Amino acid sequence: MWIVFGVWAVFCIWVVGYCKLNAFVDGGGEVPLTLGMPSWVFWGVAVPWLAATTFSIVFALFFIQDHELGDGEAGEVA
């Protein structure tokens, strides 16, 4: 539980912090693009979401394990 919460907190701080610092910049001018989207969206939303999704898949496939329920009869409370 603590690993998942810690990773969530890191990505939350990344998304909110990066977007706050880079999305609302006054200056008028042209918005820089990365892969056809504003750079702040790419680095502040797309990259951390892809990284979080990758972490979730790897964590679920390789670290989360099933636990045996025991040898009890069906309907029996352990």
SVG drawing of the C-alpha trace seen along z (x, -y; Angstrom):
<svg xmlns="http://www.w3.org/2000/svg" viewBox="-21 -39 30 67">
<polyline fill="none" stroke="black" stroke-width="0.4" points="0.0,0.0 2.8,-2.4 4.6,-1.8 1.4,-2.6 0.7,-5.7 4.3,-6.9 4.3,-6.5 0.9,-8.2 2.2,-11.1 5.3,-11.5 3.3,-11.5 0.7,-13.9 3.4,-16.3 5.0,-16.0 1.8,-16.7 0.5,-19.5 3.9,-21.1 5.1,-21.0 1.8,-22.2 1.6,-25.0 5.1,-26.2 4.9,-25.9 1.3,-26.1 0.3,-29.5 3.3,-31.6 2.5,-35.1 4.3,-36.3 1.9,-36.0 4.2,-34.4 4.0,-31.1 3.5,-28.0 6.3,-25.4 5.1,-22.0 6.3,-18.5 4.8,-15.7 2.0,-18.1 0.9,-19.1 2.0,-22.0 5.3,-21.0 3.9,-21.6 1.1,-19.0 3.6,-16.5 6.0,-16.8 3.5,-17.6 0.6,-15.2 1.4,-12.6 4.9,-11.5 3.9,-11.1 0.7,-9.3 2.6,-6.9 5.2,-6.4 2.5,-5.7 0.7,-3.3 3.9,-1.5 4.7,-1.3 1.2,0.0 1.5,2.8 5.0,3.9 3.9,3.7 0.8,5.8 2.5,8.4 5.7,8.9 5.2,7.8 1.6,8.4 1.0,12.0 -2.1,14.1 -2.6,15.5 -4.1,18.9 -7.5,18.8 -6.9,22.0 -8.4,25.5 -11.7,24.7 -15.0,25.9 -17.1,23.6 -18.9,21.1 -16.8,21.8 -15.5,18.7 -11.7,18.9"/>
</svg>
